[in-house]
Amino acid sequence: MKKLIIIGTPILLLCAYGLFTFLHNSSRSYSYAAMHEMHHGKSGHNSQNHATGHMHDEVNMPGLQGKDTTPEEVSDLRTIFQQHPKIERTVSNLPNGITTFTGSANIEVQDAIVSHVSMMVTRLAEGRNPEVIIQSPTLDALFDFHDEIETEIERTSKGVKVVQTSENAEVVHLLQAHAAEVSEMSARGMVAVHERMSGSDG
């Protein structure tokens, strides 16, 4: 009997370890899908609780991650939201689109802005929606019309100027609505991030 316990104990420990590893990895892979569906209104109470547990993690910032976002993209967003008071942003609505300027006197923030905008413009041109957890349905819709948007991007001394236009009136409305959303989030920083993660949106 004693021999059975000695042999059985390592087996039980290995089984327990295997179960823990499986559950831990399953939880990590489920995290993105659960939070994305919660934010976009596709899931129930359980996934909302799962996401809420991560809301205030300002180190890993799970809400800034998407289906194929790179560490650099997440890092840029983290800098932008955490240092939002240093950001300057103006938006002008055009009859067929928008003109935006986003910049900063702070070099770190400026670099993050230019990097983020450049990568998002590239993603939009290629129709590669990152599906970042906190992004709005407006941005999702813009990716559906990505081939109907003309974009001009210009590096300035403090940041980046972007002109986006379309011949489709619906797309023009989406561009203007999204520009306003970006301005609101950049003005409010982490407060806006937390609200989007909790589903309150202001």
PEGIMO-V903834 format. One record per residue. N is the residue number from 1. OMEGA is omega in whole degrees, 0 to 359 (NA if undefined). Layout:
BEGIN
<<N | OMEGA> <N | OMEGA>>
END
This chain:
BEGIN
<<1 | 180> <2 | 180> <3 | 180> <4 | 179> <5 | 180> <6 | 180> <7 | 184> <8 | 183> <9 | 177> <10 | 179> <11 | 179> <12 | 179> <13 | 179> <14 | 178> <15 | 180> <16 | 179> <17 | 179> <18 | 179> <19 | 179> <20 | 181> <21 | 180> <22 | 181> <23 | 180> <24 | 180> <25 | 178> <26 | 179> <27 | 181> <28 | 182> <29 | 180> <30 | 187> <31 | 183> <32 | 183> <33 | 181> <34 | 181> <35 | 180> <36 | 180> <37 | 178> <38 | 183> <39 | 183> <40 | 171> <41 | 183> <42 | 185> <43 | 186> <44 | 188> <45 | 184> <46 | 181> <47 | 178> <48 | 177> <49 | 179> <50 | 181> <51 | 183> <52 | 179> <53 | 181> <54 | 189> <55 | 189> <56 | 177> <57 | 184> <58 | 174> <59 | 181> <60 | 177> <61 | 182> <62 | 181> <63 | 180> <64 | 181> <65 | 180> <66 | 186> <67 | 179> <68 | 180> <69 | 179> <70 | 175> <71 | 179> <72 | 179> <73 | 179> <74 | 179> <75 | 178> <76 | 180> <77 | 179> <78 | 179> <79 | 181> <80 | 183> <81 | 182> <82 | 181> <83 | 185> <84 | 179> <85 | 182> <86 | 185> <87 | 172> <88 | 181> <89 | 175> <90 | 180> <91 | 174> <92 | 177> <93 | 177> <94 | 177> <95 | 182> <96 | 179> <97 | 185> <98 | 166> <99 | 179> <100 | 170> <101 | 176> <102 | 182> <103 | 181> <104 | 173> <105 | 178> <106 | 186> <107 | 181> <108 | 180> <109 | 179> <110 | 180> <111 | 180> <112 | 179> <113 | 182> <114 | 180> <115 | 181> <116 | 181> <117 | 180> <118 | 181> <119 | 179> <120 | 177> <121 | 178> <122 | 179> <123 | 181> <124 | 180> <125 | 182> <126 | 181> <127 | 182> <128 | 180> <129 | 181> <130 | 181> <131 | 176> <132 | 186> <133 | 188> <134 | 183> <135 | 186> <136 | 174> <137 | 178> <138 | 179> <139 | 175> <140 | 181> <141 | 179> <142 | 178> <143 | 177> <144 | 181> <145 | 189> <146 | 182> <147 | 178> <148 | 182> <149 | 174> <150 | 183> <151 | 172> <152 | 181> <153 | 183> <154 | 176> <155 | 178> <156 | 182> <157 | 183> <158 | 183> <159 | 185> <160 | 176> <161 | 181> <162 | 173> <163 | 179> <164 | 183> <165 | 178> <166 | 176> <167 | 180> <168 | 183> <169 | 179> <170 | 179> <171 | 177> <172 | 178> <173 | 179> <174 | 179> <175 | 182> <176 | 179> <177 | 181> <178 | 178> <179 | 178> <180 | 178> <181 | 179> <182 | 178> <183 | 180> <184 | 181> <185 | 179> <186 | 179> <187 | 186> <188 | 173> <189 | 186> <190 | 176> <191 | 179> <192 | 178> <193 | 181> <194 | 180> <195 | 178> <196 | 178> <197 | 181> <198 | 178> <199 | 184> <200 | 178> <201 | 173> <202 | NA>>
END
